[in-house]
Amino acid sequence: MKLWNTVEGLHRLPKDCFALYHRMDGGEWKRLPQPFWTYRADPFLLEWRGETWIFYEEFEYLKNKGRLGLCRLDGSDGQVLMDRPYHQSYPFPLIYQDRLYLMPESCAKGSVDLYVCEKFPHQWQLVRPLLQGIDACDATLLYENERWWMFLAVRPPGVGQRHLEIYSTPDLLQGEWEPHPINQQRLYSDLQNQTGRPGGTFIRRGSDWIRPAQYSPDYYGQGLGFRQLIKLSTSEFEEKGVVFSDLPWRRNHHLSILGHHQLINRKERMAYRNRPVPLINPWL
């Protein structure tokens, strides 16, 4: 089994390589270093105890598995944050009641789990599974209208394309997560290559919430779309595509913004070089 996993991981080398790029507002993008035989993906910026950190997935080709890591803004001091026997990615962090929590993707385990940091950065305790028996990726939280909202990409058994689902609760630590009626519509299941899948933390623009969402009509990691929340309640949901000329989207499938810092996750290798990224994002 280990040999097969290695072969599968190396098979991804020609087409799957992501790297982190950082810039200050409107400045030059700088590629951050990463170890050989790995790539780094799904970055999140977080300030904790007066220091700014990058949380990310570190995919190991030889193990065909992702683990969680963190580093400083220049890519230095990289270290393992969490390493489980199963694949983990998308380490969504949040500070709540002065404690640091982490909600990583663990679809290989069939659950969405919430961890609390007991001692930064290496000691994490499982608080509880938020959802179980579900193949869910990239769970992203938003607190709005006195409720916690969870957006995630779900794949039913035997289906390739994921669709958007939403759950909510009034209590992050103890409340039951209620499915939104919109889940029955399987939003974006008619699109290709995980289009519609969450692509980072919600962005505040004026009075609006903007959801970064993957846009990949031809191949995974092709681009990023921005979806403005129009309606969000326990009975209603509506979003629409918007364009922001100052935010990068081509060959980028993830975005994190913290103050003047911006962080993206650029795809550096493509399987189909005869399929260029469109100059204009048509996912509106």
Secondary structure per residue as TSV (DSSP state, phi and psi in degrees):
chain	resnum	aa	ss	phi	psi
A	1	M	-	360.0	-41.1
A	2	K	H	-64.0	-40.5
A	3	L	H	-63.1	-42.0
A	4	W	H	-63.7	-40.9
A	5	N	H	-61.6	-40.3
A	6	T	H	-62.8	-45.2
A	7	V	H	-60.2	-44.8
A	8	E	H	-62.3	-40.6
A	9	G	H	-65.3	-43.0
A	10	L	H	-68.1	-27.6
A	11	H	H	-62.1	-24.4
A	12	R	T	-82.3	-13.5
A	13	L	T	-54.7	-45.7
A	14	P	T	-67.1	-21.9
A	15	K	T	-120.8	-24.0
A	16	D	-	-114.2	104.2
A	17	C	-	-148.6	121.0
A	18	F	E	-117.4	151.0
A	19	A	E	-140.8	154.7
A	20	L	E	-91.9	136.7
A	21	Y	E	-126.9	135.4
A	22	H	E	-123.9	146.8
A	23	R	E	-153.3	160.0
A	24	M	E	-89.8	160.8
A	25	D	T	-36.7	112.9
A	26	G	T	69.6	4.2
A	27	G	-	-84.8	-165.5
A	28	E	-	-83.1	137.6
A	29	W	-	-75.9	134.3
A	30	K	E	-122.1	127.2
A	31	R	E	-75.3	131.6
A	32	L	-	-89.0	144.7
A	33	P	-	-69.2	154.4
A	34	Q	-	-148.1	153.1
A	35	P	-	-64.6	153.0
A	36	F	T	-65.3	150.7
A	37	W	T	65.9	21.0
A	38	T	E	-141.6	165.2
A	39	Y	E	-133.8	159.2
A	40	R	E	-114.5	137.8
A	41	A	E	-146.4	173.3
A	42	D	E	51.6	56.2
A	43	P	E	-81.4	143.5
A	44	F	E	-130.7	132.6
A	45	L	E	-88.7	139.3
A	46	L	E	-151.9	134.2
A	47	E	E	-98.1	125.0
A	48	W	E	-139.2	121.6
A	49	R	T	55.5	42.5
A	50	G	T	82.3	3.5
A	51	E	E	-124.3	147.8
A	52	T	E	-101.7	130.2
A	53	W	E	-126.1	157.9
A	54	I	E	-112.5	121.2
A	55	F	E	-95.6	140.7
A	56	Y	E	-156.9	164.8
A	57	E	E	-86.6	136.1
A	58	E	E	-116.6	106.5
A	59	F	E	-88.3	127.8
A	60	E	E	-102.3	113.7
A	61	Y	T	-60.0	-40.8
A	62	L	T	-70.0	-20.5
A	63	K	T	-106.7	-8.6
A	64	N	T	52.8	45.6
A	65	K	E	-155.1	145.5
A	66	G	E	-99.1	145.7
A	67	R	E	-127.6	172.5
A	68	L	E	-104.5	140.7
A	69	G	E	-140.5	174.8
A	70	L	E	-149.1	156.1
A	71	C	E	-152.9	176.0
A	72	R	-	-85.1	177.2
A	73	L	T	-62.5	-26.3
A	74	D	T	-92.7	6.3
A	75	G	S	88.4	-3.1
A	76	S	-	-82.4	170.0
A	77	D	S	58.2	35.6
A	78	G	-	-65.9	135.5
A	79	Q	E	-151.7	158.0
A	80	V	E	-77.0	129.8
A	81	L	E	-93.6	-43.6
A	82	M	E	-157.9	135.4
A	83	D	-	-138.6	111.1
A	84	R	-	-110.5	164.9
A	85	P	S	-63.3	-20.1
A	86	Y	S	-107.5	164.9
A	87	H	-	-65.7	135.5
A	88	Q	-	-132.1	148.5
A	89	S	E	-157.9	-171.5
A	90	Y	E	42.8	65.6
A	91	P	E	-78.9	82.1
A	92	F	E	-72.2	114.5
A	93	P	E	-101.3	153.9
A	94	L	E	-155.1	150.9
A	95	I	E	-106.4	124.0
A	96	Y	E	-140.1	126.1
A	97	Q	T	52.3	42.9
A	98	D	T	64.2	21.5
A	99	R	E	-123.8	151.5
A	100	L	E	-96.9	126.1
A	101	Y	E	-118.8	159.8
A	102	L	E	-139.9	134.3
A	103	M	E	-127.1	82.1
A	104	P	E	-81.5	159.2
A	105	E	E	-72.5	132.6
A	106	S	-	-144.3	51.0
A	107	C	G	-62.8	-26.8
A	108	A	G	-65.5	-22.3
A	109	K	G	-91.6	-15.2
A	110	G	T	77.5	31.0
A	111	S	E	-152.7	161.8
A	112	V	E	-113.2	112.4
A	113	D	E	-109.7	146.4
A	114	L	E	-113.7	126.6
A	115	Y	E	-114.7	152.9
A	116	V	E	-118.9	142.7
A	117	C	E	-83.2	118.7
A	118	E	E	-88.4	-34.3
A	119	K	E	-151.9	116.6
A	120	F	T	-73.7	136.2
A	121	P	T	-106.7	0.3
A	122	H	T	-102.4	-14.1
A	123	Q	E	-105.8	112.2
A	124	W	E	-126.2	136.2
A	125	Q	E	-115.4	131.9
A	126	L	E	-66.5	121.9
A	127	V	E	-78.9	-52.4
A	128	R	E	-179.8	156.4
A	129	P	E	-72.8	130.7
A	130	L	E	-83.8	-37.9
A	131	L	E	-137.1	144.6
A	132	Q	E	-133.4	156.0
A	133	G	S	67.1	38.6
A	134	I	-	-141.8	136.6
A	135	D	-	-91.6	88.0
A	136	A	E	-123.0	136.3
A	137	C	E	-118.4	150.8
A	138	D	E	57.6	45.1
A	139	A	E	-62.6	128.9
A	140	T	E	-130.0	130.5
A	141	L	E	-99.9	147.4
A	142	L	E	-141.1	131.5
A	143	Y	E	-102.1	117.4
A	144	E	E	-154.4	138.9
A	145	N	T	54.5	43.0
A	146	E	T	59.3	29.2
A	147	R	E	-138.8	151.8
A	148	W	E	-92.2	129.1
A	149	W	E	-114.6	132.3
A	150	M	E	-114.5	120.1
A	151	F	E	-105.0	132.4
A	152	L	E	-153.6	163.4
A	153	A	E	-104.2	119.6
A	154	V	E	-113.8	138.8
A	155	R	-	-119.7	114.0
A	156	P	-	-67.8	157.1
A	157	P	T	-55.7	133.1
A	158	G	T	80.1	6.2
A	159	V	-	-115.2	141.2
A	160	G	-	-86.5	-50.7
A	161	Q	S	-78.4	137.9
A	162	R	-	-86.8	161.0
A	163	H	E	-131.2	164.5
A	164	L	E	-82.4	133.5
A	165	E	E	-130.7	154.9
A	166	I	E	-132.5	137.0
A	167	Y	E	-130.8	156.9
A	168	S	E	-147.9	158.9
A	169	T	E	-157.6	150.7
A	170	P	S	-82.2	-12.9
A	171	D	-	-131.4	109.6
A	172	L	T	-61.8	-40.0
A	173	L	T	-89.5	-26.1
A	174	Q	T	-131.6	-13.7
A	175	G	-	-72.9	156.1
A	176	E	-	-83.2	137.7
A	177	W	-	-87.7	117.3
A	178	E	E	-95.1	129.1
A	179	P	E	-70.1	142.2
A	180	H	-	-81.0	144.2
A	181	P	G	-57.3	-25.3
A	182	I	G	-65.6	-18.7
A	183	N	G	-59.7	-30.2
A	184	Q	G	-66.0	-21.3
A	185	Q	G	-83.3	-12.6
A	186	R	-	49.4	60.4
A	187	L	B	-56.7	134.8
A	188	Y	T	71.9	11.2
A	189	S	T	-70.8	-14.6
A	190	D	T	-88.4	-1.1
A	191	L	S	-96.8	179.4
A	192	Q	S	-112.8	155.2
A	193	N	T	55.3	40.7
A	194	Q	T	71.8	19.5
A	195	T	T	-57.4	133.5
A	196	G	T	101.6	-15.0
A	197	R	-	-67.0	140.1
A	198	P	B	-53.5	144.7
A	199	G	-	-132.0	35.4
A	200	G	S	130.5	179.8
A	201	T	S	-65.8	147.0
A	202	F	-	-58.6	145.0
A	203	I	E	-111.7	135.0
A	204	R	E	-94.7	120.6
A	205	R	E	-124.1	103.7
A	206	G	T	64.2	-122.4
A	207	S	T	-98.7	5.4
A	208	D	E	-103.3	148.2
A	209	W	E	-99.4	132.3
A	210	I	E	-116.1	129.3
A	211	R	E	-102.5	112.6
A	212	P	E	-66.4	130.5
A	213	A	E	-138.6	140.4
A	214	Q	E	-66.4	142.1
A	215	Y	E	-128.8	104.9
A	216	S	-	-139.4	71.5
A	217	P	S	-68.2	-27.2
A	218	D	S	-111.3	-35.8
A	219	Y	S	-158.5	156.9
A	220	Y	T	-67.4	135.9
A	221	G	T	86.3	13.6
A	222	Q	S	-69.4	-37.5
A	223	G	E	-171.8	-177.1
A	224	L	E	-132.0	136.1
A	225	G	E	-111.6	162.8
A	226	F	E	-122.5	126.1
A	227	R	E	-118.0	118.1
A	228	Q	E	-84.6	128.5
A	229	L	E	-71.8	122.9
A	230	I	E	-100.6	-46.1
A	231	K	E	-135.3	137.2
A	232	L	E	-151.9	107.4
A	233	S	S	-149.3	179.1
A	234	T	S	-68.6	-11.1
A	235	S	S	-121.1	-14.6
A	236	E	-	-130.2	148.2
A	237	F	E	-152.8	133.6
A	238	E	E	-152.8	137.1
A	239	E	E	-140.3	157.5
A	240	K	E	-139.6	155.6
A	241	G	E	-75.7	139.7
A	242	V	E	-134.8	159.9
A	243	V	-	-116.4	134.2
A	244	F	-	-125.4	111.2
A	245	S	T	-66.8	-19.6
A	246	D	T	-90.7	-4.4
A	247	L	S	-110.5	129.0
A	248	P	-	-74.1	144.8
A	249	W	-	-137.6	-22.7
A	250	R	B	-75.5	133.1
A	251	R	T	52.8	36.9
A	252	N	E	-138.3	131.0
A	253	H	E	-121.7	13.9
A	254	H	E	-159.7	144.8
A	255	L	E	-143.7	135.5
A	256	S	E	-134.9	133.0
A	257	I	E	-126.5	132.6
A	258	L	E	-142.7	108.2
A	259	G	T	59.8	-122.7
A	260	H	T	-89.7	-0.5
A	261	H	E	-93.8	138.0
A	262	Q	E	-129.3	139.6
A	263	L	E	-135.4	130.9
A	264	I	E	-127.2	169.6
A	265	N	E	-127.1	96.0
A	266	R	E	-90.6	137.2
A	267	K	E	-82.6	125.3
A	268	E	-	-103.8	-13.5
A	269	R	-	-133.0	143.5
A	270	M	-	-126.4	143.1
A	271	A	S	-77.0	-28.3
A	272	Y	-	-123.5	90.5
A	273	R	T	-75.5	-10.1
A	274	N	T	-88.3	10.6
A	275	R	S	-120.2	82.4
A	276	P	-	-68.2	153.9
A	277	V	-	-71.7	132.5
A	278	P	-	-58.7	150.4
A	279	L	S	-72.0	-28.1
A	280	I	S	-121.7	132.5
A	281	N	-	-73.4	112.6
A	282	P	-	-88.0	0.3
A	283	W	-	-81.7	72.0
A	284	L	-	-122.1	360.0
